[in-house]
Amino acid sequence: ETIDMLDFFPRLLTIILTLFFLMICGYICRKTKIIDDKASKALSRLIVTVGQPMMIIGALNNIKFSKENLTTGWQVLLISLVMHVLMATMAFLICRPMRKGNFDRAKVFEFSLVFANAGFIGFPILDSIFGNGIGSFMGAFYVVFFNIFIWTWGILILSRERDDIKLTPKKILINYGTVPCAIGVLLFLLQPYILPAEGSLLAPAYDALSQMFDYLGSLCTPISVLVTGSLLATMPLSDMFKNGRLYLHSGIKLLVFPIVLCLLAKLVGLNDTYVLLVTAMAGVPSAAMVTMLAELHDIEPGYASQSVGMTSILSTATLPLVMLFAQWVVTW
């Protein structure tokens, strides 16, 4: 696989600028009191409980079932599982000494190192590398473990020293990540049996259901980034650019993690496609869901939004660099 940087960089820039403009809109909405504390929490709850589950189901429901796709799907699932275990382990070890200071900020730092914007930024980036449809197809399987991890290990991070956030065995199995992932995978596997024949009376109902998943799932990006922008307005912007810890966080998230995982992927013998996939998904900025959950649980939401904002801005420079590095690695 070779990456066409003339195509890759403009697409990345377009995505980051879209994020940036949405954040500005959210920032203005907060300053003009269109979005207040109550609205911000309500929007966060809407995305966490409705938008994201529908996005997961829709992404998996839109994949055409075939034996080849099934093979690729379980291989990407396995890669995603290993990647999240490695990123969680590295983030845990890096952030352990930080807990002696601001404990809540250390939690946000760790949380935002592990969870990346694999959907809104990841899917188009993968499409620009592997071709439209193929990239987002792999991305849909990658985000299965992203969502399982965010609702298990992610909640465990946030629950430290908090009695009101509990992770029980029931919550590990049944949550807003695991249930839609199970439904989505089931719909994909049962596709040959439940897909109505074209022209049948059931076809419009099935299509309408698929459209509903897509419409509700498409709420995730604009609303989550609007909330991130509105939370940025609760703290002086100069604080973000003067905060050395945010640059440290961005350096680890955007350079150290993708380079380490790229080299590991090559060393264990993954093929070129998967080496590039690993690097791209490790190199995208922190997920907007970091802000959503920090806002819902009152864990430094302003600082969480700064982490997302800073990594989003800096990724325009770092992502092309790490992808060029990955392209060089696959030629070994």
C-alpha positions in Angstrom: 0.0 0.0 0.0 1.2 3.5 -0.8 -0.3 6.7 0.6 -1.0 9.5 -1.9 -0.1 12.5 0.3 -1.5 14.9 -2.3 -4.9 13.3 -1.6 -4.3 12.4 2.1 -3.3 15.8 3.4 -6.1 17.9 1.9 -8.7 15.3 3.2 -7.2 15.5 6.7 -7.1 19.3 6.6 -10.7 19.4 5.5 -11.8 17.1 8.4 -9.7 19.1 11.0 -11.1 22.4 9.7 -14.6 21.1 9.9 -14.0 20.1 13.5 -12.4 23.5 14.2 -15.4 25.4 12.7 -17.9 23.2 14.7 -15.9 24.0 17.8 -16.0 27.7 17.1 -19.8 27.4 16.6 -20.1 25.6 20.0 -17.8 28.3 21.6 -20.0 31.1 20.3 -23.2 29.2 21.4 -21.8 29.1 25.0 -20.7 32.7 25.0 -24.1 33.8 23.8 -25.9 31.5 26.3 -27.6 29.4 23.5 -25.9 26.4 25.2 -25.7 26.6 29.0 -24.7 24.0 31.6 -28.0 22.3 31.5 -28.2 22.1 27.7 -24.6 20.9 27.5 -25.3 18.0 29.8 -28.6 17.2 28.0 -26.7 17.1 24.6 -24.0 14.9 26.1 -26.6 12.5 27.4 -28.3 12.4 24.0 -25.1 11.4 22.2 -24.0 8.9 24.8 -27.4 7.1 25.1 -28.9 7.5 21.6 -26.4 8.9 19.0 -23.4 6.7 19.6 -25.3 3.4 19.9 -27.2 4.1 16.7 -23.9 5.0 14.9 -22.4 1.7 16.0 -25.4 -0.4 14.8 -25.6 1.7 11.5 -21.8 1.3 10.7 -22.0 -2.5 11.1 -25.4 -2.8 9.4 -24.1 -1.0 6.3 -21.4 -3.6 5.6 -22.3 -6.2 2.9 -21.9 -9.7 4.3 -19.4 -12.0 2.5 -16.8 -14.6 3.7 -14.0 -12.3 2.7 -15.5 -9.4 4.7 -16.1 -11.7 7.6 -12.4 -12.7 7.6 -11.3 -9.1 7.4 -13.8 -8.2 10.1 -12.6 -10.6 12.8 -8.9 -9.8 12.0 -9.6 -6.1 12.5 -11.5 -6.9 15.7 -8.5 -8.8 17.0 -6.1 -6.0 16.1 -8.4 -3.4 17.8 -8.5 -5.5 21.0 -4.7 -5.8 21.2 -4.2 -2.1 20.4 -6.6 -1.0 23.1 -5.0 -3.3 25.7 -1.5 -1.9 24.7 -2.7 1.7 24.7 -4.5 1.2 28.1 -1.4 -0.3 29.6 1.0 2.4 28.3 -1.4 5.2 29.4 -1.9 3.6 32.9 1.9 3.4 33.5 2.5 7.0 32.1 -0.2 8.6 34.2 0.4 6.7 37.5 2.9 9.4 38.8 0.5 12.2 37.9 -2.1 11.1 40.4 -0.3 12.7 43.3 -1.2 16.1 41.8 -4.6 16.9 40.4 -6.3 13.5 40.5 -9.2 14.4 38.2 -6.9 15.8 35.5 -4.7 12.7 35.7 -7.8 10.6 35.0 -8.7 12.8 32.0 -5.1 12.7 30.8 -5.1 8.8 30.9 -8.6 8.5 29.5 -7.9 10.8 26.5 -4.6 8.9 25.7 -6.5 5.6 25.3 -9.5 6.7 23.3 -9.1 8.3 19.9 -11.4 9.8 17.3 -11.6 6.6 15.4 -15.0 7.4 13.7 -15.3 10.9 12.4 -11.6 11.3 11.7 -10.5 7.7 11.5 -13.0 6.5 8.8 -12.3 9.2 6.2 -8.5 8.8 6.8 -8.7 5.0 6.2 -10.8 5.7 3.1 -8.2 8.0 1.8 -5.5 5.3 2.3 -7.4 2.2 1.2 -10.1 3.6 -1.0 -13.7 4.7 -0.3 -15.8 2.2 1.5 -12.9 -0.3 2.2 -11.4 2.0 4.9 -14.6 2.7 6.7 -15.6 -0.9 6.4 -12.5 -1.8 8.4 -13.1 1.1 10.7 -16.6 -0.1 11.6 -15.1 -3.3 13.0 -12.2 -1.4 14.7 -14.7 0.8 16.7 -16.4 -2.3 18.1 -13.6 -2.8 20.7 -13.2 1.0 21.0 -16.9 1.2 22.3 -16.6 -1.9 24.5 -13.4 -0.5 26.1 -14.7 3.0 26.6 -17.7 1.6 28.5 -15.6 -0.8 30.6 -12.0 0.3 31.1 -12.9 4.0 30.4 -15.6 4.0 33.1 -13.2 2.2 35.4 -10.7 5.1 35.0 -13.4 7.7 35.7 -14.7 5.8 38.7 -11.5 6.0 40.7 -12.2 7.7 44.0 -15.8 8.2 43.0 -18.6 6.4 44.8 -21.3 7.6 42.4 -19.6 5.9 39.3 -19.7 2.2 39.8 -18.6 -0.5 37.3 -20.5 -3.7 38.2 -20.4 -7.0 36.3 -23.9 -6.2 34.9 -22.6 -2.8 33.6 -19.6 -4.4 32.1 -21.8 -6.7 30.0 -24.8 -4.4 29.4 -23.9 -0.8 28.5 -24.2 1.8 25.7 -21.2 0.2 24.0 -21.6 -3.6 24.3 -25.3 -3.8 23.5 -25.2 -1.9 20.2 -22.0 -3.7 19.2 -23.7 -7.0 19.8 -26.8 -5.9 17.8 -24.6 -4.6 14.9 -22.5 -7.7 14.7 -25.6 -9.8 14.8 -27.3 -7.8 12.0 -24.1 -8.3 9.9 -23.9 -12.1 10.5 -27.7 -12.6 9.9 -27.7 -10.4 6.8 -28.0 -13.4 4.3 -31.1 -14.6 6.2 -32.9 -11.4 7.2 -32.3 -9.1 4.2 -35.6 -8.8 2.4 -35.7 -9.4 -1.3 -35.7 -6.3 -3.5 -39.3 -5.3 -4.3 -40.8 -7.2 -1.3 -43.2 -5.5 1.1 -40.6 -5.7 3.9 -37.8 -3.9 1.9 -39.1 -0.3 2.5 -39.4 -1.1 6.3 -35.8 -2.5 6.4 -34.5 0.5 4.4 -36.3 2.9 6.8 -34.8 1.2 9.8 -31.3 1.4 8.3 -31.9 5.1 7.5 -33.0 5.7 11.1 -29.7 4.2 12.3 -27.7 6.5 9.9 -29.7 9.6 10.8 -29.4 9.2 14.5 -25.8 8.1 14.2 -24.9 11.2 12.2 -25.9 13.4 15.2 -22.7 12.2 17.0 -20.1 14.4 15.2 -21.8 17.8 15.1 -23.3 17.6 18.6 -20.2 16.2 20.3 -17.9 18.7 18.8 -20.4 21.6 19.5 -20.3 20.5 23.2 -16.5 20.4 23.1 -16.5 23.9 21.7 -19.0 25.1 24.3 -16.8 23.6 27.1 -13.7 25.4 25.7 -15.6 28.6 26.4 -15.7 27.9 30.1 -12.0 28.3 30.4 -9.6 31.1 29.0 -8.3 29.9 25.6 -4.8 31.2 26.4 -4.7 28.5 29.2 -4.9 25.8 26.5 -1.9 27.1 24.6 0.2 27.9 27.7 -0.4 24.5 29.3 2.7 22.4 29.0 0.9 19.2 30.1 -1.4 19.5 27.0 1.6 19.5 24.7 3.1 16.5 26.6 -0.3 14.7 26.2 -0.4 15.6 22.5 3.1 14.4 21.9 2.4 11.0 23.6 -1.0 10.6 21.9 -0.1 11.7 18.4 3.6 10.7 18.0 4.7 8.1 20.6 1.7 5.8 20.5 1.4 5.5 16.7 5.1 5.1 16.2 5.4 2.4 18.9 2.3 0.5 17.7 3.5 0.8 14.0 6.8 -0.8 14.9 5.1 -3.5 17.0 2.7 -4.3 14.1 5.6 -4.7 11.7 7.7 -6.8 14.2 4.8 -9.3 14.8 4.5 -9.8 11.0 1.2 -8.0 10.2 0.7 -7.3 6.5 1.2 -3.8 5.0 -2.5 -3.0 5.1 -2.8 -3.7 8.8 0.5 -1.8 9.7 -1.0 1.3 8.0 -4.4 0.7 9.7 -2.8 0.4 13.2 -0.7 3.6 12.7 -3.7 5.6 11.4 -6.0 4.6 14.2 -3.4 5.2 16.9 -2.4 8.6 15.4 -5.8 10.3 15.3 -6.6 12.9 18.0 -8.5 12.2 21.2 -12.2 11.3 20.9 -14.9 13.8 21.5 -16.5 11.2 23.8 -13.8 12.1 26.3 -15.5 15.5 26.7 -19.0 13.9 26.7 -18.2 11.6 29.6 -16.2 14.2 31.5 -19.1 16.5 31.2 -21.7 13.9 32.4 -19.6 13.0 35.4 -18.2 16.5 36.2 -14.6 15.4 35.9 -12.7 18.4 34.6 -14.8 18.9 31.5 -13.0 22.1 30.5 -9.6 20.4 30.6 -11.1 17.4 28.7 -12.3 19.7 25.9 -8.8 21.3 25.8 -7.2 17.9 25.4 -9.5 17.1 22.5 -9.1 20.6 21.0 -5.3 20.6 21.2 -4.8 17.1 19.8 -7.3 17.9 16.9 -5.3 21.0 15.9 -1.8 19.4 16.2 -2.9 16.2 14.3 -2.8 18.2 11.0 1.0 18.2 11.4 1.6 14.9 13.2 -0.8 12.5 11.2 0.9 13.0 7.8 4.3 12.6 9.5 3.4 9.3 11.2 1.7 8.0 8.1 4.9 8.7 6.1 6.9 6.9 8.8 4.5 3.9 8.5 4.9 3.9 4.7 8.6 3.8 5.2 8.3 1.0 7.8 6.3 -1.2 5.4 9.1 -1.1 2.8 11.5 -2.9 5.2 
